[in-house]
Amino acid sequence: MNDELSRIQGQMRTCTRCAEAGYPIQGPPVFSDHAGDRLMIVGQAPGIVEVTQTHKPFSGKAGARLFRWLQQAGWQEENFRAQYTITSITKCFPGPNKSGRGDRAPTRAEQRLCRDWLEAEIALVDPEVIVPVGKMAIDTFFGRGFKLTDLIGQRFQLDGRTVIPLPHPSGASAWIQQPAHQALIRNAIRHLQQVRGELESSRQQ
């Protein structure tokens, strides 16, 4: 592993910024990245399953749906996890929603406190492809002025990298249940399938 990336990972694991600012987060941080990876998935934040049981990103119910999408693009979960980076906008579990339904969304302030960790990961991993998953991650790369319907199902070039947005795969998401939106997800999966072929082809050269 790249020594600098290893150093940054150590700092992320011991980071106390959000806790010191009074946010009710729960650690430990959850991420999985390696120097030289060619594809990076960026989610919103780990869930309670990830921080208390598996310590692997996207390993709860939402992760199961995400990996079904990736399987449709041609990736098996075990191989994908072994080959590619999976991280998030904030690295710790933000705690449950006050309503009792789902997880609390990290505030903009928490996102800012964690932002330089993500920027360091991107700089050191240097992925060719980034897949932001969910509105928060998508807003981080595209800004807040876009709707999901403006972006899901398309393939973009940002700062020299391919970016393919996906909606959040939570079972509580009404967005992904709508037939018109499911068509956009299928288009996104086709773009991912194409990217997978491109990455494998260039690896063999």
C-alpha positions, -999 to +999 in steps of 0.1 A: +000+000+000+011+035-007+028+048+025+011+082+023-023+066+019-016+043+048-007+074+069-039+092+059-059+061+068-044+060+102-053+097+108-089+090+096-092+061+121-082+084+150-100+116+139-121+133+165-132+164+147-170+157+146-170+144+182-152+175+194-177+197+176-205+180+195-220+158+168-235+124+180-214+102+157-205+066+164-172+052+153-150+035+142-146+051+107-155+027+079-138+028+045-118+005+021-093+019-003-060+011-019-035+031-038-038+028-076-074+016-076-091+025-108-127+028-095-140+044-064-175+043-049-184+072-027-215+068-005-230+091+022-219+076+055-217+041+070-247+027+088-250+009+121-243-025+107-211-013+091-197+002+123-209-024+148-208-057+129-191-059+095-166-029+095-171-030+057-187-002+036-221-009+021-226-042+039-261-036+052-294-037+034-286-008+012-253-024+003-271-056-007-291-036-033-260-017-045-242-050-051-272-063-070-268-034-093-231-040-096-237-077-103-260-067-132-230-047-145-208-078-143-191-076-109-193-101-081-193-086-047-162-104-033-141-096-064-153-060-064-144-054-028-110-069-034-103-047-064-118-013-058-122+015-033-154+020-013-156+051+009-180+078+019-185+116+023-183+111+061-165+082+076-185+075+109-220+065+116-240+097+121-265+081+144-302+073+140-327+098+126-347+115+154-379+103+137-368+068+143-368+060+106-334+053+091-301+070+098-295+107+104-280+125+074-247+142+082-250+179+084-232+202+059-208+211+088-200+175+093-194+171+056-170+200+056-151+186+086-146+153+068-141+167+033-104+169+032-102+131+041-122+124+009-100+148-011-069+130+002-083+096-007-091+107-042-057+123-047-039+092-034-061+065-049-063+084-082-093+065-096-102+067-133-139+062-124-159+076-095-194+064-087-212+087-062-241+069-045-270+090-032-279+126-033-253+138-008-224+122-026-238+134-060-241+169-047-205+168-035-193+163-071-219+182-091-231+209-067-266+212-052-284+226-082-292+193-099-321+168-095-314+131-095-333+129-128-308+153-143-278+130-136-288+094-130-284+073-161-256+094-176-219+092-178-198+124-172-163+136-174-152+157-144-116+168-138-104+140-161-123+112-144-154+093-155-183+099-131-214+077-131-240+087-104-263+062-087-292+069-064-291+058-028-300+021-027-319+023+006-351+003+007-368+034+022-361+054-009-393+061-028-373+075-057-359+042-068-394+026-068-408+047-096-407+030-130-393+060-149-365+062-123-358+025-126-352+030-163-326+056-154-309+032-130-308+006-158-290+031-180-265+038-152-259+001-149-253-001-186-227+026-183-210+007-154-210-025-176-192-005-203-167+009-178-160-026-164-152-038-199-129-008-205-111-013-173-106-051-179-095-045-215-069-019-205-057-042-177-050-069-202-029-047-225 
